[in-house]
Amino acid sequence: MIEVKRTPAPGAARGTWRTFRETVRGLLTTFGRFTEHPVTVQYPEEKTPVYPRFRGRHKLHRFEDTGLEKCVGCSLCAAACPADCIRVVAAENTPSNRVSAGERYAAVYEINLSRCIFCGYCEVACPFDAITMGHDYELSDYDRSDLIFTKEMLLAEPLERTPLRNEGE
Amino acid sequence: MTTIAIVGYYEAWWVQILKAIVIFAVGLQLVPVVLIAERKLLGRFQSRYGPNRVGPYGALQPLADILKLLTKEQFRPTSSIGFLFAFAPLISILTAVAAFAIIPFGNVQHIFGERVGLYGVDVSVGPLYLFAFGAIAFYGIMIGGWSSGSKYSFLGAMRGAAQLISYEVSQGLALVGVIFTAQTLSLTGIVTAQKGMWYIVPQFFGFLIFLTASFAETNRAPFDLTEADAELVGGYNTEYGGGRFASYYFAEYLNVLVVSGIVTTVFLGGWLMPFGIHPPGWVDPFVVLFKMSLFTFLFIWVRATLPRLRYDQLMSFGWKVLLPLATLNALVTAVLVVVTH
């Protein structure tokens, strides 16, 4: 709570003294900042750490033991997406070509990250925890079409470029 | 022919040329140092780093800045007056450099078997010389702003003119106290008169008044009404770019150095060290430079702290507060000098 101090009406001697005193107080305040270490984060070299629940770029997951994709191509994420940025085209698994653990798999899985609002509803909607929000926030590119991430890109082990903030930090 | 001013000490002509070159070489190199110091310190005052990309710790930033400005195209608005537009920054920089000449960096030394005074020139009318060039410097701002043919430049120049005239009075009166006490107008004389005690102690109010007026004289925050980026775009130098802007910029920082030097000389005992320490003569310039850097730091510190005054506040402060105080200071000093002598 900031206490608002009403200054008295400017007077000759008292007003001058008050101005002088406040000037000195201001000088001491800025000198206090001078003695502290700067708060600037030198961005490209050091990155702002994110919290564990930070919603960054999506990741698709595989089962660790079998290596099969968790996504079964149900399109619930696409239905939940308020920005309509997910496109899923499902296909049947065959014994010779088994991609996912379920009956079907996502033949095409695209997220248009230039549209995504990072709300995390896809993560909530997914019944198999196949899609989660990652920590990567460096998502600029020279071309809009480069921001449409395909299934391979989302499945790939992401370069962990973002430092994680510890609990309570 | 009547004598206008007596110059304290003449050297041989070649010594004069040599020391002029040395003083300018050193003095003008100080400006980029002040530039980078200001930006780095302002950063620190605002809890950030300041420039740190060009060179180690951003040390080459002023070089990059100056190089950028000097390689830019020289252009002027069609409504401007060409000759005056080009001439005005010249006045600013010339007066700043000329004022730098009277700052004494040390007493008379023996170099190469010659007696050399470590200053540009020691005139018997030191403060008058300073105010004369200060008054001409205002033409640099005035002509520059007026000949630009732009309303912002014009307003900035008008403000600058009013401000410089108002504060020069208080600045002069603040020095009058010191001149009474020292009984001399020569700046080296004023320094040697401070052997016993620096004038910051007996003339403390004079010191404060002079310092405050100096902030206005150099158009620095909180009196940077001539620039007032928020309302006047850039003030008198709005229409300037490239080398001409660089010379205005250069003059501003040189003025800061000059004022720091004058305050050092007049109130802080110039090259004298405290507690009666008498170092060898070659230390003197470094003592002066050190004291100057303290004041330059203060200038930057104040810029980081105080907001800009409103125009009417500036005027009422100058005429209603500073001028009466300066007059009172001069008056009391005069009475005390008469009583004690």
Interface residues (C-beta under 8 A of the other chain):
Chain A: T16 T23 G26 L27 T29 T30 F31 R33 F34 E36 P38 V39 T40 Q42
Chain B: L41 G43 R44 F45 Q46 S47 R48 Y49 W301 V302 A304 T305 L306 V321
